[in-house]
Amino acid sequence: MKNLKYYLDKAYKEGWAIGQFNFSDWSQVRGIVQAAQNMKSPIILGTSEGEAKFVGLQEAVAMRDALRKKTGVPIFLNLDHGKSVDYLKEAVAAGYDMIHFDGSKLPLDENIKKSVEVVAFGKWKGIVVEGEVGRFGTDASKLYTEKFQIKEEDLTKVDEAKEYLKKAHIDVMAVSIGTFHGIDASGVSPHLKLDRLKDLKENVGIAMVLHGGSGTPEEDIKEGIKLGIVKININTETRLAYTKTLRNTLDANKDQITPYKYLQNSINEVQKVIEEKIKLFGSEGKA
């Protein structure tokens, strides 16, 4: 099976993107992987530090390995928003395909210094390293109750991105172009700052990652892919589909105590969301 770097390079050259779909448990993974198998699409399973500590690093790797073997689908695993260098090292040792160092809240020079360290041990193991310049919005567990507006100073600046990339030789760069973690109260998040993304593509020239993809207008997603986005992270939309369906199912079946019977509806809803995203990202049939 080709490695993740191959698929990211292919996506960049051909103008499509790989979806990263975060999970907290096995039933979510079932929905995600079934969608990828149906659509013949490569996918990235994502775990934040919190999700990885809940699931277990070795357990997440074992799930990936078993599902790769069973389905033949290119399934990869990323440690998402890793802020601890030591924990990223643990993810690498466990067998993750990719690690994301989030130094966005650090001064640029410190972000660069720690990114260089992450790149050194990540690339020594031959895995993909994602860096980040600029800041995103709130925690993914929160939903906004009023219209969200990103601060101009939080957007990725071209000069800082160039300096960062010159010193920290990452594989892909997460950029802040108007998204945030969560979904706007309206259900549709703000438009992307496509002019900023265009400037980054023209002046920085690296494959880029869109975080906080949930709720982003579809036309912006398509334009973003044209401008160098090769990986799009989705979490809130699948969480909402899963939990809303689970609540409804349990409310309608108050005497049901058999998990495999009441979880299936949630798995199906997660699968629907992922299939829609795979079509939107253009990765269908790319496995």
C-alpha positions as CSV (number, residue, x, y, z in Angstrom):
1,M,0.0,0.0,0.0
2,K,1.3,3.5,-0.9
3,N,2.1,5.7,2.1
4,L,0.3,8.9,3.1
5,K,3.0,11.2,1.5
6,Y,2.2,9.6,-1.8
7,Y,-1.5,10.4,-1.5
8,L,-0.9,14.0,-0.3
9,D,1.4,14.7,-3.2
10,K,-1.1,13.1,-5.6
11,A,-3.9,15.2,-4.2
12,Y,-1.8,18.4,-4.6
13,K,-0.9,17.6,-8.2
14,E,-4.4,16.5,-9.2
15,G,-6.5,19.1,-7.3
16,W,-8.4,17.1,-4.7
17,A,-8.2,16.7,-0.9
18,I,-8.1,13.9,1.6
19,G,-10.5,14.1,4.5
20,Q,-9.3,13.7,8.1
21,F,-12.1,12.5,10.3
22,N,-11.6,12.4,14.0
23,F,-13.0,9.7,16.3
24,S,-13.4,8.9,19.9
25,D,-14.6,5.3,19.7
26,W,-14.9,2.2,17.6
27,S,-18.5,2.8,16.4
28,Q,-17.5,6.2,14.9
29,V,-14.6,4.5,13.1
30,R,-17.0,1.9,11.6
31,G,-19.1,4.6,10.0
32,I,-16.0,6.5,8.7
33,V,-14.3,3.4,7.2
34,Q,-17.5,2.0,5.7
35,A,-17.9,5.3,3.8
36,A,-14.3,5.2,2.6
37,Q,-14.7,1.6,1.5
38,N,-17.9,2.4,-0.4
39,M,-16.4,5.5,-2.1
40,K,-13.0,3.9,-2.7
41,S,-11.3,6.8,-1.1
42,P,-8.2,7.2,1.0
43,I,-8.9,8.6,4.5
44,I,-7.1,9.9,7.6
45,L,-8.4,8.9,11.0
46,G,-7.6,11.7,13.4
47,T,-7.2,11.7,17.2
48,S,-6.5,14.9,19.1
49,E,-4.4,14.5,22.3
50,G,-7.6,14.2,24.3
51,E,-9.2,11.6,21.9
52,A,-5.9,9.6,21.7
53,K,-5.6,9.5,25.5
54,F,-9.2,8.2,25.7
55,V,-8.8,5.6,22.9
56,G,-5.2,4.8,23.5
57,L,-2.3,5.3,21.0
58,Q,-1.6,1.6,20.5
59,E,-5.3,0.7,20.3
60,A,-5.8,3.4,17.6
61,V,-2.9,1.9,15.6
62,A,-4.3,-1.6,16.0
63,M,-7.7,-0.5,14.7
64,R,-6.0,1.1,11.7
65,D,-4.0,-2.0,11.0
66,A,-7.0,-4.4,11.3
67,L,-9.1,-2.2,9.0
68,R,-6.4,-1.7,6.4
69,K,-6.0,-5.5,6.2
70,K,-9.7,-6.2,6.1
71,T,-10.8,-3.5,3.6
72,G,-7.7,-2.8,1.5
73,V,-8.5,0.9,1.8
74,P,-5.6,3.3,2.3
75,I,-6.4,4.3,6.0
76,F,-4.0,6.5,7.8
77,L,-3.7,7.8,11.3
78,N,-2.8,11.3,12.5
79,L,-2.2,12.7,15.9
80,D,-4.1,16.0,15.6
81,H,-3.2,19.2,17.4
82,G,-0.3,17.8,19.4
83,K,1.0,20.5,21.7
84,S,3.4,18.2,23.7
85,V,6.6,17.2,21.8
86,D,6.9,14.2,24.2
87,Y,3.4,13.0,23.4
88,L,4.0,13.4,19.6
89,K,7.1,11.2,20.1
90,E,4.8,8.6,21.8
91,A,2.5,8.7,18.8
92,V,5.4,8.1,16.4
93,A,6.6,5.2,18.5
94,A,3.2,3.7,18.5
95,G,3.0,3.7,14.7
96,Y,1.0,6.8,13.6
97,D,1.4,7.7,10.0
98,M,1.3,11.5,10.6
99,I,1.7,14.0,13.5
100,H,0.6,17.5,13.7
101,F,2.5,19.9,15.9
102,D,0.3,22.8,17.0
103,G,2.6,25.6,18.1
104,S,0.2,28.3,17.0
105,K,-0.1,29.9,20.4
106,L,3.7,30.2,20.8
107,P,5.8,33.1,19.6
108,L,6.9,32.3,16.0
109,D,10.6,31.7,17.0
110,E,9.5,29.1,19.6
111,N,7.0,27.5,17.2
112,I,9.9,27.1,14.7
113,K,12.3,25.7,17.3
114,K,9.9,23.1,18.5
115,S,8.7,22.3,15.0
116,V,12.3,21.6,14.0
117,E,12.6,19.1,16.8
118,V,9.3,17.4,15.8
119,V,10.4,17.2,12.1
120,A,13.7,15.6,13.2
121,F,12.2,12.6,14.9
122,G,9.1,12.5,12.6
123,K,11.0,12.3,9.4
124,W,13.6,9.9,10.9
125,K,10.6,7.5,11.1
126,G,9.4,8.4,7.6
127,I,6.1,9.9,8.6
128,V,4.3,13.0,7.5
129,V,4.7,16.1,9.7
130,E,2.2,18.9,9.7
131,G,3.0,22.3,11.2
132,E,0.8,25.3,11.9
133,V,1.1,29.1,11.5
134,G,-1.9,31.3,12.5
135,R,-4.6,30.6,15.0
136,F,-8.0,29.0,14.8
137,G,-11.1,29.6,16.8
138,T,-12.7,27.8,19.8
139,D,-12.6,24.3,21.1
140,A,-14.3,21.7,18.9
141,S,-16.6,20.7,21.7
142,K,-18.3,24.2,21.7
143,L,-20.9,25.7,19.4
144,Y,-21.2,29.4,18.9
145,T,-24.4,31.1,20.1
146,E,-23.8,34.2,18.1
147,K,-22.2,35.0,14.7
148,F,-18.5,34.2,14.7
149,Q,-15.9,36.6,13.4
150,I,-12.3,35.6,13.2
151,K,-9.7,38.2,14.2
152,E,-7.5,39.6,11.5
153,E,-4.4,39.1,13.6
154,D,-5.2,35.4,13.9
155,L,-5.0,34.8,10.2
156,T,-1.8,33.2,8.8
157,K,0.5,35.9,7.6
158,V,2.5,35.2,4.4
159,D,5.8,36.5,5.8
160,E,5.5,34.4,8.9
161,A,4.6,31.3,6.9
162,K,7.6,31.8,4.7
163,E,10.0,32.2,7.6
164,Y,8.5,29.2,9.3
165,L,8.8,27.0,6.3
166,K,12.3,28.1,5.6
167,K,13.5,26.8,8.9
168,A,11.0,24.0,9.8
169,H,10.9,21.6,6.8
170,I,7.4,20.3,7.4
171,D,5.4,18.4,4.8
172,V,2.1,20.2,5.0
173,M,1.1,23.5,6.7
174,A,-2.1,24.2,8.6
175,V,-3.3,27.7,7.8
176,S,-5.8,30.0,9.4
177,I,-8.0,31.5,6.7
178,G,-11.3,32.1,8.4
179,T,-12.3,28.7,10.0
180,F,-12.6,27.8,13.6
181,H,-13.2,24.6,15.6
182,G,-17.0,24.2,15.9
183,I,-20.0,25.3,13.8
184,D,-21.5,28.7,13.7
185,A,-24.9,29.0,15.5
186,S,-26.5,29.5,12.0
187,G,-25.2,26.1,10.9
188,V,-23.1,27.6,8.2
189,S,-19.7,28.9,9.1
190,P,-18.1,32.1,7.7
191,H,-16.6,32.2,4.2
192,L,-13.0,31.4,3.8
193,K,-10.5,34.2,3.3
194,L,-9.7,32.9,-0.2
195,D,-7.5,36.0,-1.1
196,R,-5.2,35.1,1.8
197,L,-5.1,31.5,0.7
198,K,-4.2,32.6,-2.8
199,D,-1.4,34.8,-1.5
200,L,-0.1,31.8,0.6
201,K,-0.1,29.5,-2.4
202,E,1.7,32.0,-4.6
203,N,4.3,33.1,-2.1
204,V,4.8,30.1,0.2
205,G,4.2,27.2,-2.2
206,I,3.4,24.3,0.1
207,A,0.5,21.9,0.3
208,M,-1.9,23.3,3.0
209,V,-4.4,21.9,5.5
210,L,-7.8,23.3,6.4
211,H,-8.8,22.9,10.0
212,G,-12.3,23.5,11.3
213,G,-13.9,22.3,8.0
214,S,-17.3,21.5,9.5
215,G,-19.9,23.9,8.3
216,T,-17.7,25.7,5.8
217,P,-19.6,26.7,2.6
218,E,-19.1,24.0,-0.1
219,E,-18.2,26.5,-2.8
220,D,-15.4,27.8,-0.5
221,I,-14.1,24.2,0.0
222,K,-13.9,23.6,-3.7
223,E,-12.1,26.9,-4.3
224,G,-9.8,26.2,-1.4
225,I,-8.8,22.8,-2.9
226,K,-7.9,24.6,-6.2
227,L,-5.7,26.9,-4.2
228,G,-3.6,24.2,-2.5
229,I,-5.6,22.7,0.3
230,V,-4.9,18.9,0.3
231,K,-6.3,17.9,3.7
232,I,-9.5,18.9,5.3
233,N,-10.3,18.2,8.9
234,I,-13.9,17.3,10.0
235,N,-14.9,16.6,13.5
236,T,-17.9,18.6,14.7
237,E,-20.3,17.5,11.9
238,T,-19.7,13.9,12.6
239,R,-20.0,14.4,16.4
240,L,-23.3,16.1,15.9
241,A,-24.6,13.4,13.6
242,Y,-23.5,10.7,16.0
243,T,-24.8,12.2,19.2
244,K,-28.1,13.7,17.9
245,T,-29.0,10.3,16.4
246,L,-28.0,8.5,19.5
247,R,-30.2,10.7,21.7
248,N,-33.1,10.3,19.3
249,T,-32.7,6.5,19.2
250,L,-32.5,6.1,22.9
251,D,-35.5,8.4,23.5
252,A,-37.5,6.3,21.1
253,N,-36.4,3.0,22.6
254,K,-36.2,3.7,26.3
255,D,-36.1,0.0,27.2
256,Q,-33.3,-0.9,24.8
257,I,-30.1,-1.8,26.6
258,T,-28.1,-3.6,23.9
259,P,-25.5,-1.3,22.5
260,Y,-24.9,-2.9,19.2
261,K,-28.6,-2.5,18.4
262,Y,-29.0,1.2,19.4
263,L,-25.5,2.3,18.0
264,Q,-26.2,1.3,14.4
265,N,-28.3,4.3,13.6
266,S,-25.5,6.6,14.7
267,I,-23.0,4.6,12.7
268,N,-25.2,5.0,9.6
269,E,-25.5,8.8,10.1
270,V,-21.7,9.2,10.5
271,Q,-21.3,7.2,7.3
272,K,-23.6,9.5,5.4
273,V,-21.7,12.6,6.5
274,I,-18.4,11.1,5.5
275,E,-19.7,10.0,2.1
276,E,-20.9,13.6,1.4
277,K,-17.5,15.0,2.4
278,I,-15.6,12.5,0.2
279,K,-17.6,13.6,-2.8
280,L,-17.1,17.2,-2.0
281,F,-13.3,16.8,-1.5
282,G,-13.0,14.9,-4.8
283,S,-11.2,11.9,-3.3
284,E,-13.8,9.4,-4.5
285,G,-12.2,6.6,-6.5
286,K,-8.6,7.8,-5.5
287,A,-7.8,4.7,-3.4
